[in-house]
Amino acid sequence: MMNNLLRSTTPKLLSIHPSTSLSTIRCMATGTRGARGHGWLQKYRAGLGGRHLQGRWHYRNNEELNRVNDEVFAMNTKDGGDDDDSSKKNKNNNEAYLDISVGGEEARRVVIELAAAALPKTVQNFKLLCQEKKEDHGYESTKLYKIEKTVGLCLGDVVSNDGTGGRCHPSVGTDESPFAFEDEGFVVSHTGPGIVSMMSPGVHRNDSRFLITTTEAPQLDGRFVAFGRVKEGMDVVNDIATSIFTKRGRPTVDVRVVGCGVV
């Protein structure tokens, strides 16, 4: 009787053996991903990872991306010409520093190498904010407002000091967009710790907020414009990221930029 019911209720386009029970019939929307054509099982057997690794960054080649990053930063010295003095001066102008104090203790310095040749506008904005001495106009006296344990340190809110506001330097902004500027390019990848990147508050918008990564962050590629990397003081960044207790990412200790500028 069950076999007759199957033959009468099943469409003719679907071929089912008479011995098949209702409990074994499966629709196209159910079952494994391999049954729906994704082929994760074949990739897993080939050593290409399981379902949880068949994502956007599984085939990421960090060695190649690091080589590209090195070439981008090497463009700074190429622009200086063959003259050694000119090259040295140009190299120094493409480095900035942040003196960070934790809980009012003695400040420790972080030196950042900037990709000025590849991203001149983004670097100019960062350098001007480092050199700005007016209150609520530059990075000096701003707080580290958030620590993302799996991403990095968030700094640079020159407006409200809590991550809710930001403003680019007035000389970088335009009449149409006085507080932000568009993305300049995604030539530097977030391949590991120490990458300095603008924090985009919206599509093609950058202000003063930035972050320093403490780990690889491929999810930021194509979203945040990375423009620098830590040259000296990565131990300072790691100490802050690992030793400070946070509540929902907010540090419970006052971490502040007490000094900054261009090397």
SULWO-V176820 format. One record per pair of residues at least 24 apart in sequence whose ideal C-beta (glycine too) atoms are under 10 Angstrom apart, sorted by the first residue. I is the first residue (numbers start at 1). GAP is how many residues later the second one is. Records with the same first field share a line. If there is no record, write none. Layout:
BEGIN
I: GAP + GAP
END
This chain:
BEGIN
55: 163 + 164
56: 162 + 163 + 165 + 166
57: 159 + 160 + 161 + 162 + 164
58: 160
60: 129 + 131 + 156 + 158 + 161
61: 130
62: 127 + 129 + 130 + 154 + 156
63: 128
64: 125 + 127
65: 123 + 124 + 125 + 126 + 127 + 151 + 153 + 156
66: 123 + 125 + 126
67: 124
68: 119 + 120 + 121 + 123
69: 46 + 118 + 119 + 120 + 121 + 122 + 123 + 126 + 157 + 160
70: 159
71: 47 + 116
72: 43 + 45 + 46 + 47 + 113 + 115 + 116 + 117 + 154 + 155 + 157
73: 40 + 41 + 42 + 43 + 44 + 45 + 115 + 155 + 156 + 158
74: 41 + 43 + 44
75: 40 + 41 + 42 + 43 + 44 + 112
76: 37 + 38 + 39 + 40 + 41 + 42 + 47
77: 40
78: 39
79: 37 + 38
80: 37
90: 26 + 27
91: 25 + 172
92: 170 + 171
93: 30 + 34 + 169 + 170
94: 29 + 33 + 134 + 168 + 169
95: 32 + 133 + 136 + 137 + 167 + 168
96: 27 + 30 + 31 + 33 + 34 + 35 + 43 + 100 + 132 + 135 + 164 + 165 + 166 + 167
97: 33 + 134 + 135 + 136 + 162 + 163 + 164 + 165 + 166
98: 32 + 41 + 42 + 44 + 46 + 57 + 58 + 98 + 114 + 132 + 135 + 138 + 139 + 159 + 160 + 161 + 162 + 163
99: 41 + 134 + 137 + 157 + 158 + 159 + 160 + 161 + 162
100: 44 + 53 + 55 + 133 + 136 + 137 + 139 + 140 + 155 + 156 + 157 + 158 + 159 + 160
101: 153 + 154 + 155 + 156 + 157 + 158
102: 42 + 134 + 137 + 138 + 141 + 142 + 149 + 151 + 152 + 153 + 154
103: 141 + 148 + 149 + 150 + 151 + 152 + 153
104: 149 + 150 + 152 + 154
105: 148
106: 152
107: 129 + 149 + 150 + 151 + 152
108: 125 + 127 + 128 + 129 + 131 + 132
109: 123 + 124 + 127 + 150 + 151 + 154
110: 43 + 84 + 86 + 102 + 120 + 121 + 122 + 123 + 124 + 125 + 126 + 127 + 130 + 147 + 150
111: 119 + 120 + 121 + 122 + 123 + 152
112: 82 + 84 + 98 + 100 + 115 + 116 + 117 + 118 + 119 + 120 + 121 + 148 + 151
113: 81 + 83 + 114 + 115 + 116 + 117 + 118 + 119 + 150
114: 82 + 113 + 114 + 115 + 117 + 148 + 149
115: 69 + 70 + 72 + 73 + 81 + 110 + 111 + 112 + 113 + 114
116: 111 + 112
118: 66 + 67 + 69 + 70 + 109
119: 64 + 65 + 66 + 67 + 68 + 69 + 79 + 106 + 107 + 108 + 109
120: 64 + 107
121: 47 + 51 + 60 + 61 + 63 + 64 + 85 + 104 + 106
122: 46 + 50 + 59 + 61 + 62 + 63 + 75 + 76 + 84 + 88 + 103 + 104 + 105 + 106
123: 61 + 104 + 105
124: 44 + 45 + 47 + 48 + 57
125: 43 + 44 + 46 + 47 + 48 + 55 + 56 + 59 + 73 + 81 + 82 + 83 + 85 + 102
126: 30 + 42 + 43 + 46 + 70 + 72 + 80 + 82 + 84 + 101 + 102 + 134 + 136
127: 42 + 133 + 134 + 135
128: 40 + 41 + 42 + 43 + 44 + 80 + 134
129: 27 + 29 + 38 + 39 + 40 + 43 + 78 + 79 + 81 + 131
130: 39 + 127 + 129 + 130 + 131 + 132 + 133
131: 38 + 129 + 130 + 131
132: 26 + 37 + 38 + 76 + 128 + 129
133: 127 + 128
134: 24
136: 24 + 25 + 31
137: 30 + 32 + 33 + 71
138: 31 + 70 + 119 + 122 + 123
139: 69 + 71 + 118 + 120 + 121 + 122
140: 116 + 117 + 118 + 119 + 120 + 121
141: 115 + 116 + 117 + 118 + 119
142: 66 + 67 + 114 + 115 + 116 + 118
143: 108 + 111 + 112 + 113 + 114
144: 68 + 96 + 97 + 100 + 106 + 107 + 109 + 110 + 111 + 112 + 113
145: 64 + 104 + 105 + 106 + 110
146: 53 + 63 + 65 + 100 + 102 + 103 + 104 + 105
147: 64 + 67 + 93 + 94 + 95 + 97 + 98 + 99 + 102 + 103 + 104 + 108
148: 63 + 65 + 66 + 67 + 69 + 93 + 98 + 101
149: 65 + 66 + 92 + 93 + 97 + 100
150: 63 + 64 + 65 + 66 + 67 + 69
151: 39 + 46 + 60 + 61 + 62 + 63 + 64 + 65 + 66 + 68 + 69 + 90 + 98
152: 38 + 41 + 42 + 43 + 44 + 45 + 58 + 59 + 60 + 61 + 62 + 63 + 65 + 68 + 85 + 88 + 89
153: 43 + 57 + 58 + 59 + 60 + 61 + 83 + 84 + 85 + 87 + 88 + 91 + 98 + 102
154: 45 + 55 + 56 + 57 + 58 + 95
155: 41 + 44 + 53 + 54 + 55 + 56 + 57 + 100 + 101 + 102
156: 42 + 43 + 51 + 52 + 53 + 54 + 55 + 101
157: 42 + 50 + 51 + 52 + 53
158: 49 + 50 + 51
159: 48 + 49 + 50
161: 95
162: 88
163: 36 + 38 + 46 + 86 + 87
164: 37 + 45
165: 36 + 42 + 43 + 44
166: 32 + 33 + 35 + 39 + 40 + 41 + 42 + 43 + 44
167: 40 + 41 + 42
168: 30 + 37 + 38 + 39 + 40 + 41
169: 38 + 39
172: 34 + 35 + 36
173: 34
177: 27 + 28 + 30
179: 26 + 28 + 29
180: 24 + 25 + 26 + 27 + 28
181: 24 + 25 + 26 + 44
182: 24 + 43
183: 39 + 40 + 41 + 42
184: 41 + 43
185: 40 + 41 + 42
186: 34 + 35 + 36 + 37 + 38 + 39 + 40
187: 38 + 39 + 40
188: 33 + 36 + 37 + 38 + 39 + 40 + 41
189: 27 + 28 + 29 + 31 + 32 + 33 + 37
190: 25 + 26 + 27 + 28 + 29 + 30 + 31 + 32 + 33 + 34 + 36
191: 25 + 26 + 27 + 30 + 35 + 38
192: 24 + 25 + 37
193: 24 + 36 + 37 + 41 + 44 + 45 + 48
194: 34 + 35 + 36 + 37 + 39 + 40 + 43 + 44
195: 25 + 29 + 31 + 32 + 33 + 34 + 35
196: 30 + 31 + 32 + 33 + 34
197: 24 + 26 + 27 + 28 + 29 + 30 + 31 + 32
198: 26 + 27 + 28 + 29 + 30
199: 24 + 25 + 26
200: 24 + 25
212: 24 + 25 + 28 + 29
213: 24 + 28
214: 24 + 26 + 27 + 28
215: 26
231: 32
232: 31
END
